[in-house]
Amino acid sequence: MKNLFNQKIIDAHHHFWEFDDNKHSWLKENENINFHKNYLANNLVNDSKSLQLIKTVHIQAEIDREYSLYETEWLQKISNSREDNFPNAILAYIDLTSPNIEEVIENHRKFKNFRGFRQILRFDKNNADLTDTKIDYLNNDLWIDNMSYIEKNDLIFELLIYYHQYEDAAKLINKYNKIKFIINHSLSPQGINISNIEKWKIAINKLSNYSNVYIKLSGFGEIFPNWSLDTIKPFIDFSLNKFGTDRCMFGSNFPVDKFISNSSYLDYWQSYYEIVKDFSQSDLDKIFYKNAEIFYNI
């Protein structure tokens, strides 16, 4: 019978951390006390217990920079110790302006679950509160040139940008059309609602034209803390329409979306499934687990 509880799932975007280890300064500084606790593999398993979660993808959790390699090693040890091998893929942090970038890449490549990198690029020159970085990396020549090392090593690059950065992102993607890029969090439609969604649609339409670009339908709780199915449906529908069922996948962004929105793991996945339930089983399998399985080679 076709239903969510019989559907295999790969969570294509989640995070783990040990709060008490003091390696994530941003957690300590976060005014939301929900973040002042550990979130580890057993927590994710418990949150997902009613679902068929078969594999997971860990995205770097902004661990303090000196511990970036430690994070990959730590996650690999967790995976090795578990029967389910969670997390099955590891995406690490990198600074593409680093002078020792080749050494950094080689050190991460020693770990079998390592698949690529993320460096958060969300930049808004008009709003400091929304800017995650002081540098507009998508317009930094050194950063752009060093993307060649990602291409050279056949690595994935996780693209976390705001929708209004799409033109700069398109230039980068066009330059490196052999890299597998994946857009994080539905192209961060910050400040977008049904009244101005055309702005976001223009960006999605542009980036979906590149066959080496995929998209993760995730991060809705972070962007819309009081989200509902009706809130997220237009973003999921349009993304699927433009990228197709071969280049979309779902992620939870747990525990971030859990702690910001107070929605349960099941809440997210039930809404995802409700939106796409009329798809063929073949297409459901693609967007719920097969695309992630192929993309991350897990």
N, C-alpha and C positions, 0 to 999 in steps of 0.2 A: 504493500500500500504506500502511495506517495504522500509523505508528510515529513515535517521537520525532524521528528524524532527517529526516523529511519534514514535520514540524509547524512552521509559522511561529510565532515567539515574539516577544513584546515584553517586555522586562525592565522591569517597572513600578516598580522600586525599586533604585537603585544610587547610588554616590558616586564622585567623582573628587577627587583632591587632589595638590598638589605639595609633598611633604614639605620639600624644600630651600628653599622660599619663606618658610618660617617664618610662615605665616599661619593655621596650625591648632595652637594651643598644646597642645591636648589630645593631639595625636599625639606631640609631644616628651615629654609627661609620661606617656605610656602605657608601662607596664612590659613589655608584650608587644612585643618588638622587631620582630615581623612588621609592625607599623604604621609602622616607621621607614623608609618608602620611598614613592616616588611610586606612584600608581595613576591611570592616565589612559586615554583612549579605546582606545589600542592594546593596553593590558593587558587591557581587557575583551574586545576582539575576539579576542585570543589565547586568553583563558580560554574563550571561547564558540565556538572555531573549528570544532568538529564539529557545531554546531547552526545552525539557520536563524534567527539573531537579526536581525530586520528593523528594529526601532526600540527606543529606550531612553528611560527617564524618570529624570532626575537629581533626587535629593532633597537639599536643603541638607545640607552635611557639617559643620555646627557650626564653620564658619570663624570666626575671631575677629570679634567683632561689627562692628568698624570696617570690615571688608572684605565685609560682606554684599552690598552693591550690586556691588562688584568681582567677587564670585563669579558673579553673574548675567551680567555683562558678559564675564567670562573664558570662561564656558561657552558663551555665544552665539558668541564668536569661534572656539572649538573646533568648534562645530557648523557654522558658516559655512565653515570650512576643509576640511571632510570631505565626501567623496562620499556617505557614508551619513548625514550630518547628525546623528550621535550627539553629544550627547544631543538627542533630538527635542523633549523637553519639559523645562522647568526649573521646579522648585519651590523658592522662595527662603525665607530666614529672615525672620521679622518678630517684633517685640515689640508685641503689641496694646495695651500700656499706653503706647506711645510718644506724646509730645505732638505730633509732626509726622507722624502716621501717614498722612495724605493725601498728603503729599509723598513719603514712602517708597514708597507704592503707585504713584504716578505715575512715579517714577524707574524702577521695575522694569518697568512696563508699556511702556516704550520698546523693550524687547527682544522680538523676535517669538516666541521659544520659551517665554517666561515664561507660566506657567499659574496660579500661585497660591503659597500659602505653607505653611510648617510652623513651628510653635513647639512644641518638645517640652514636654509637659505631665505627664510621669510624675512622680507625687508620692505619697509614702508617709510619712505623719506618724510612723509607728512604726518606720521603717527608713531612716536617713539614707543608708546605702550604696546604697539603691535609688532615692533621690530625685534627679532631674536638675535640679530647680529649687527655690529657697528659698521660692517663692510658690505657693500652691495656686490657680493661675489660674482653674480652673473654678469657684471660689467668690469671684472678685475682680470686683466690680461694674464697675470701669472696663474691665477686660479683656473682660468679657461685653458691655458696651455697645459697645465698639469693634469687635466682630465684625460690627457693622452695615456697616462699611466694606468688609468682604469680600463681604457680600451686595450692597451697592450697586454694586460693581465686577464682579460676576458671576465671582468667583474661586473656585478650589478651595481647600479647607483640609484639610491632611493631619493626621489625628488620631492622635498617638502618646501613648497613655495605658496605664495598667495596667488589667486587667480589673476590678479592684475599684473603679475610678472610674466605672463605667458609669452609675450613677444621676445623677451630676452631668453627665456627658456627655449623657445623654438629655434633661435639662432644657435644655441649650444647643441641642441639635439640634431640639428641639420649638419653641424660640423662633425659630430661624432655619431654617425648613423649605424655604427656597429655595436655600440654600447646598448645594453638592455636597461632602459630607464623605467622606473615605476613611480607614478605620481602617488604621493601619500595623501590620505584624508580628503579624497574627493575634490582635490584642487582647492582646499581651504576657502570655502565660500563665506569668508568673514564679512559680516554686514550685508549679506545677500538674503533676500526673501522673495516671495512670489512677485512682488511689485517691481523688483529690479534684477530679476534672475537672468535677463538677457545679457547682462554684462558678463556673468559667469559662463553662460552658454557660448558666447563668442570665443572665450578662452578654450573651453572644452573642444569646440568644433575645430579650432586650429591645431591643438596638440594631438587630437585623435587621428589626424592625417598622417602622422609618423608611425610606421609599422613597428618600430622598435620601442614604442612607448605603450606601457600598460597603466592601469589605474586601480588603486585600492579604494573600494567604497567603505569608508571607515571615518572615524574621528567626529561623528555627528554630535556625540555627547559633549565633546570639548567645545565645539562651535555653537551648538544649540543646547544648553543645559536643560531646558524645559521642552525638549524635542518630543514629537509624536510621530506616528507613522506618516501622517499627512505632511509633516515638516520635511521629512527626508525623501519621500517618494519622488518628487520632481527631480531631485539630484540623481537618484539611482536610475530612474527611467531614462533620463537624457544621456547619462554616461553609458548605459547599456546600448542605447540606440546608436551612439556615435562610435564607441570602441568595439561594440559587438561582444558576444558571449565568449570569444576566445581571448580577450585582453582585459577582462574585468575579474576581480576577486574581492571577497569580503574579509574584513578584519575587525577586531573588537576594540583595538586601542586600549585594552585593559592593562593596568587598572586606572589609567587616566580618565577614561570616559565613565568608569564606575564612580570614581571619587568626585568628579565634577558634577555629574548629572544625577547621581544616586539611582541610576537605572541598573537593573540586573543584567547579567550575561544573557540570560534567556530573553529578556525584553528586546535586546538588539537583534538576536538571531531570529526570533519570532517575527519581528517587523521585516527583516530582510526577506524571510521566506514568504510572508504574506504578499509582498510586493511582486515577487517573481514566481509565485506558485503555479501559474498557468503555463510556464515554460515547459518544454519537453524535459524528460528526465535526463537526457543527454546534456542539454544546456544547463540544467540545474547542477549536474555533477561538475561541469566545467567551472562555473562561477563559485561553487561552494568548496571544491577541493582540487579538481584536476589541473586547472590553470596554475594554481600555486605550486602544485606538485612538480609540474614541468618547468615553470619559470625558475623556481628555487632549487630544482634538481634534488628533490627529497623523496 
